Amino acid sequence: MKKILKRLLQISIILFLLFSLLPYFFPVNTKELGYREMPYQNSNFIIVSKTKIHYRIWKPDSIKQKYFFIHGFSGSTFSFRKNIDTLLKNGALVIAMDLPSFGFSDKSDTADYTIDNTFKAINAILTIAHDKITKWDVVGHSMGAAIAGLYASNYPEKVNSLTLIDGTPFSEGTTSGFGKNLLKYPPLLRWADVVSKQFTDKKSFTKLLSSAYSCLADSNSVKGYMIPFQYKNSGSAIFRMAAAQNNITVNENNLKKLKKYIIWGSNDEWLPITGMRDFLKKYPETKGYIIKGAGHCPMETNWQEVNKILLSQNPLGL
């Protein structure tokens, strides 16, 4: 028995050493976003707690309403490219941000990935677009819907309405001390960057995005999602973000009082439509929309319907 245990221990040590050393033999992305590099013509950057945040702003000639968009996991401001023009033409000021670790926002090992700092960044960005209209229509997709719900319930004075697209808010739990240390283990972070690089190709992204779309993703969409992942730390930053989770809770009373809308694709295989049904049971005052045939990203595949819903909610009758 002792020999068996000794052999198992030896094998475990060897596997651990292989796991810890092997990732450093693989190349990873080394491209860094230059300080003056602008991904888009309307790109802007703001630094909050030493964390660089990328956001974009679209301004109409006359502002009648204001929308703020928060993307989902692996997304960016690019995720809402098909929703902007319709809102802009109807007099809406629109801002979309890249969450830390995604898009063109900070992916460094020194960034503050906590939800608290994300909220600070949101408040700082919204203050930049300050005018007589003080409240925003906040729209979140998937993971961004969770963040949007958390934000809206904690800062209701800044929110006119909350729209959730294929995602729902939930209280963010605190990762255990062991879990945080594991997620920050250098070889694991290196593995994340190695795997990220291996999947940063057209074929892999087409397959992944087609699954989210519930239809074949076109080359422009694939390119738009793929480019941000070609930068340094694209994989490890996600692990750092997960390790930075802290205890932020949904303020149920505030959330119930908010004007809420929820949109879901009937063919969503990533997050089943039961999530929408559960949310409507808990918050029956919410108005729900099911988009037939749409997958996890209806704002991209069925943008006409989503845009119509967004405009129909507008109290100013745009």
Secondary structure as a PSIPRED ss2 file (coil, helix, strand):
# PSIPRED VFORMAT (PSIPRED V4.0)

   1 M C   1.000  0.000  0.000
   2 K H   0.000  1.000  0.000
   3 K H   0.000  1.000  0.000
   4 I H   0.000  1.000  0.000
   5 L H   0.000  1.000  0.000
   6 K H   0.000  1.000  0.000
   7 R H   0.000  1.000  0.000
   8 L H   0.000  1.000  0.000
   9 L H   0.000  1.000  0.000
  10 Q H   0.000  1.000  0.000
  11 I H   0.000  1.000  0.000
  12 S H   0.000  1.000  0.000
  13 I H   0.000  1.000  0.000
  14 I H   0.000  1.000  0.000
  15 L H   0.000  1.000  0.000
  16 F H   0.000  1.000  0.000
  17 L H   0.000  1.000  0.000
  18 L H   0.000  1.000  0.000
  19 F H   0.000  1.000  0.000
  20 S H   0.000  1.000  0.000
  21 L H   0.000  1.000  0.000
  22 L H   0.000  1.000  0.000
  23 P H   0.000  1.000  0.000
  24 Y H   0.000  1.000  0.000
  25 F H   0.000  1.000  0.000
  26 F C   1.000  0.000  0.000
  27 P C   1.000  0.000  0.000
  28 V C   1.000  0.000  0.000
  29 N C   1.000  0.000  0.000
  30 T C   1.000  0.000  0.000
  31 K C   1.000  0.000  0.000
  32 E C   1.000  0.000  0.000
  33 L C   1.000  0.000  0.000
  34 G C   1.000  0.000  0.000
  35 Y C   1.000  0.000  0.000
  36 R C   1.000  0.000  0.000
  37 E C   1.000  0.000  0.000
  38 M C   1.000  0.000  0.000
  39 P C   1.000  0.000  0.000
  40 Y C   1.000  0.000  0.000
  41 Q C   1.000  0.000  0.000
  42 N C   1.000  0.000  0.000
  43 S E   0.000  0.000  1.000
  44 N E   0.000  0.000  1.000
  45 F E   0.000  0.000  1.000
  46 I E   0.000  0.000  1.000
  47 I E   0.000  0.000  1.000
  48 V E   0.000  0.000  1.000
  49 S C   1.000  0.000  0.000
  50 K C   1.000  0.000  0.000
  51 T E   0.000  0.000  1.000
  52 K E   0.000  0.000  1.000
  53 I E   0.000  0.000  1.000
  54 H E   0.000  0.000  1.000
  55 Y E   0.000  0.000  1.000
  56 R E   0.000  0.000  1.000
  57 I E   0.000  0.000  1.000
  58 W E   0.000  0.000  1.000
  59 K C   1.000  0.000  0.000
  60 P C   1.000  0.000  0.000
  61 D C   1.000  0.000  0.000
  62 S C   1.000  0.000  0.000
  63 I C   1.000  0.000  0.000
  64 K C   1.000  0.000  0.000
  65 Q E   0.000  0.000  1.000
  66 K E   0.000  0.000  1.000
  67 Y E   0.000  0.000  1.000
  68 F E   0.000  0.000  1.000
  69 F E   0.000  0.000  1.000
  70 I E   0.000  0.000  1.000
  71 H C   1.000  0.000  0.000
  72 G C   1.000  0.000  0.000
  73 F C   1.000  0.000  0.000
  74 S C   1.000  0.000  0.000
  75 G C   1.000  0.000  0.000
  76 S C   1.000  0.000  0.000
  77 T H   0.000  1.000  0.000
  78 F H   0.000  1.000  0.000
  79 S H   0.000  1.000  0.000
  80 F H   0.000  1.000  0.000
  81 R C   1.000  0.000  0.000
  82 K C   1.000  0.000  0.000
  83 N C   1.000  0.000  0.000
  84 I H   0.000  1.000  0.000
  85 D H   0.000  1.000  0.000
  86 T H   0.000  1.000  0.000
  87 L H   0.000  1.000  0.000
  88 L H   0.000  1.000  0.000
  89 K H   0.000  1.000  0.000
  90 N C   1.000  0.000  0.000
  91 G C   1.000  0.000  0.000
  92 A E   0.000  0.000  1.000
  93 L E   0.000  0.000  1.000
  94 V E   0.000  0.000  1.000
  95 I E   0.000  0.000  1.000
  96 A E   0.000  0.000  1.000
  97 M E   0.000  0.000  1.000
  98 D C   1.000  0.000  0.000
  99 L C   1.000  0.000  0.000
 100 P C   1.000  0.000  0.000
 101 S C   1.000  0.000  0.000
 102 F C   1.000  0.000  0.000
 103 G C   1.000  0.000  0.000
 104 F C   1.000  0.000  0.000
 105 S C   1.000  0.000  0.000
 106 D C   1.000  0.000  0.000
 107 K C   1.000  0.000  0.000
 108 S C   1.000  0.000  0.000
 109 D C   1.000  0.000  0.000
 110 T C   1.000  0.000  0.000
 111 A C   1.000  0.000  0.000
 112 D C   1.000  0.000  0.000
 113 Y C   1.000  0.000  0.000
 114 T C   1.000  0.000  0.000
 115 I H   0.000  1.000  0.000
 116 D H   0.000  1.000  0.000
 117 N H   0.000  1.000  0.000
 118 T H   0.000  1.000  0.000
 119 F H   0.000  1.000  0.000
 120 K H   0.000  1.000  0.000
 121 A H   0.000  1.000  0.000
 122 I H   0.000  1.000  0.000
 123 N H   0.000  1.000  0.000
 124 A H   0.000  1.000  0.000
 125 I H   0.000  1.000  0.000
 126 L H   0.000  1.000  0.000
 127 T H   0.000  1.000  0.000
 128 I H   0.000  1.000  0.000
 129 A C   1.000  0.000  0.000
 130 H C   1.000  0.000  0.000
 131 D C   1.000  0.000  0.000
 132 K C   1.000  0.000  0.000
 133 I C   1.000  0.000  0.000
 134 T C   1.000  0.000  0.000
 135 K C   1.000  0.000  0.000
 136 W E   0.000  0.000  1.000
 137 D E   0.000  0.000  1.000
 138 V E   0.000  0.000  1.000
 139 V E   0.000  0.000  1.000
 140 G E   0.000  0.000  1.000
 141 H E   0.000  0.000  1.000
 142 S C   1.000  0.000  0.000
 143 M H   0.000  1.000  0.000
 144 G H   0.000  1.000  0.000
 145 A H   0.000  1.000  0.000
 146 A H   0.000  1.000  0.000
 147 I H   0.000  1.000  0.000
 148 A H   0.000  1.000  0.000
 149 G H   0.000  1.000  0.000
 150 L H   0.000  1.000  0.000
 151 Y H   0.000  1.000  0.000
 152 A H   0.000  1.000  0.000
 153 S H   0.000  1.000  0.000
 154 N H   0.000  1.000  0.000
 155 Y C   1.000  0.000  0.000
 156 P H   0.000  1.000  0.000
 157 E H   0.000  1.000  0.000
 158 K H   0.000  1.000  0.000
 159 V E   0.000  0.000  1.000
 160 N E   0.000  0.000  1.000
 161 S E   0.000  0.000  1.000
 162 L E   0.000  0.000  1.000
 163 T E   0.000  0.000  1.000
 164 L E   0.000  0.000  1.000
 165 I E   0.000  0.000  1.000
 166 D C   1.000  0.000  0.000
 167 G C   1.000  0.000  0.000
 168 T C   1.000  0.000  0.000
 169 P C   1.000  0.000  0.000
 170 F C   1.000  0.000  0.000
 171 S C   1.000  0.000  0.000
 172 E E   0.000  0.000  1.000
 173 G C   1.000  0.000  0.000
 174 T C   1.000  0.000  0.000
 175 T C   1.000  0.000  0.000
 176 S C   1.000  0.000  0.000
 177 G H   0.000  1.000  0.000
 178 F H   0.000  1.000  0.000
 179 G H   0.000  1.000  0.000
 180 K H   0.000  1.000  0.000
 181 N H   0.000  1.000  0.000
 182 L H   0.000  1.000  0.000
 183 L H   0.000  1.000  0.000
 184 K C   1.000  0.000  0.000
 185 Y C   1.000  0.000  0.000
 186 P H   0.000  1.000  0.000
 187 P H   0.000  1.000  0.000
 188 L H   0.000  1.000  0.000
 189 L H   0.000  1.000  0.000
 190 R H   0.000  1.000  0.000
 191 W H   0.000  1.000  0.000
 192 A H   0.000  1.000  0.000
 193 D H   0.000  1.000  0.000
 194 V H   0.000  1.000  0.000
 195 V H   0.000  1.000  0.000
 196 S H   0.000  1.000  0.000
 197 K H   0.000  1.000  0.000
 198 Q H   0.000  1.000  0.000
 199 F C   1.000  0.000  0.000
 200 T C   1.000  0.000  0.000
 201 D C   1.000  0.000  0.000
 202 K H   0.000  1.000  0.000
 203 K H   0.000  1.000  0.000
 204 S H   0.000  1.000  0.000
 205 F H   0.000  1.000  0.000
 206 T H   0.000  1.000  0.000
 207 K H   0.000  1.000  0.000
 208 L H   0.000  1.000  0.000
 209 L H   0.000  1.000  0.000
 210 S H   0.000  1.000  0.000
 211 S H   0.000  1.000  0.000
 212 A H   0.000  1.000  0.000
 213 Y H   0.000  1.000  0.000
 214 S C   1.000  0.000  0.000
 215 C C   1.000  0.000  0.000
 216 L C   1.000  0.000  0.000
 217 A C   1.000  0.000  0.000
 218 D C   1.000  0.000  0.000
 219 S H   0.000  1.000  0.000
 220 N H   0.000  1.000  0.000
 221 S H   0.000  1.000  0.000
 222 V H   0.000  1.000  0.000
 223 K H   0.000  1.000  0.000
 224 G H   0.000  1.000  0.000
 225 Y H   0.000  1.000  0.000
 226 M H   0.000  1.000  0.000
 227 I H   0.000  1.000  0.000
 228 P H   0.000  1.000  0.000
 229 F H   0.000  1.000  0.000
 230 Q H   0.000  1.000  0.000
 231 Y C   1.000  0.000  0.000
 232 K C   1.000  0.000  0.000
 233 N C   1.000  0.000  0.000
 234 S C   1.000  0.000  0.000
 235 G C   1.000  0.000  0.000
 236 S H   0.000  1.000  0.000
 237 A H   0.000  1.000  0.000
 238 I H   0.000  1.000  0.000
 239 F H   0.000  1.000  0.000
 240 R H   0.000  1.000  0.000
 241 M H   0.000  1.000  0.000
 242 A H   0.000  1.000  0.000
 243 A H   0.000  1.000  0.000
 244 A C   1.000  0.000  0.000
 245 Q C   1.000  0.000  0.000
 246 N C   1.000  0.000  0.000
 247 N C   1.000  0.000  0.000
 248 I E   0.000  0.000  1.000
 249 T C   1.000  0.000  0.000
 250 V C   1.000  0.000  0.000
 251 N C   1.000  0.000  0.000
 252 E H   0.000  1.000  0.000
 253 N H   0.000  1.000  0.000
 254 N H   0.000  1.000  0.000
 255 L H   0.000  1.000  0.000
 256 K H   0.000  1.000  0.000
 257 K H   0.000  1.000  0.000
 258 L C   1.000  0.000  0.000
 259 K C   1.000  0.000  0.000
 260 K E   0.000  0.000  1.000
 261 Y E   0.000  0.000  1.000
 262 I E   0.000  0.000  1.000
 263 I E   0.000  0.000  1.000
 264 W E   0.000  0.000  1.000
 265 G E   0.000  0.000  1.000
 266 S C   1.000  0.000  0.000
 267 N C   1.000  0.000  0.000
 268 D C   1.000  0.000  0.000
 269 E C   1.000  0.000  0.000
 270 W C   1.000  0.000  0.000
 271 L C   1.000  0.000  0.000
 272 P C   1.000  0.000  0.000
 273 I C   1.000  0.000  0.000
 274 T H   0.000  1.000  0.000
 275 G H   0.000  1.000  0.000
 276 M H   0.000  1.000  0.000
 277 R H   0.000  1.000  0.000
 278 D H   0.000  1.000  0.000
 279 F H   0.000  1.000  0.000
 280 L H   0.000  1.000  0.000
 281 K H   0.000  1.000  0.000
 282 K H   0.000  1.000  0.000
 283 Y C   1.000  0.000  0.000
 284 P C   1.000  0.000  0.000
 285 E C   1.000  0.000  0.000
 286 T C   1.000  0.000  0.000
 287 K E   0.000  0.000  1.000
 288 G E   0.000  0.000  1.000
 289 Y E   0.000  0.000  1.000
 290 I E   0.000  0.000  1.000
 291 I E   0.000  0.000  1.000
 292 K C   1.000  0.000  0.000
 293 G C   1.000  0.000  0.000
 294 A C   1.000  0.000  0.000
 295 G C   1.000  0.000  0.000
 296 H C   1.000  0.000  0.000
 297 C C   1.000  0.000  0.000
 298 P H   0.000  1.000  0.000
 299 M H   0.000  1.000  0.000
 300 E H   0.000  1.000  0.000
 301 T H   0.000  1.000  0.000
 302 N C   1.000  0.000  0.000
 303 W H   0.000  1.000  0.000
 304 Q H   0.000  1.000  0.000
 305 E H   0.000  1.000  0.000
 306 V H   0.000  1.000  0.000
 307 N H   0.000  1.000  0.000
 308 K H   0.000  1.000  0.000
 309 I H   0.000  1.000  0.000
 310 L H   0.000  1.000  0.000
 311 L H   0.000  1.000  0.000
 312 S H   0.000  1.000  0.000
 313 Q C   1.000  0.000  0.000
 314 N C   1.000  0.000  0.000
 315 P C   1.000  0.000  0.000
 316 L C   1.000  0.000  0.000
 317 G C   1.000  0.000  0.000
 318 L C   1.000  0.000  0.000
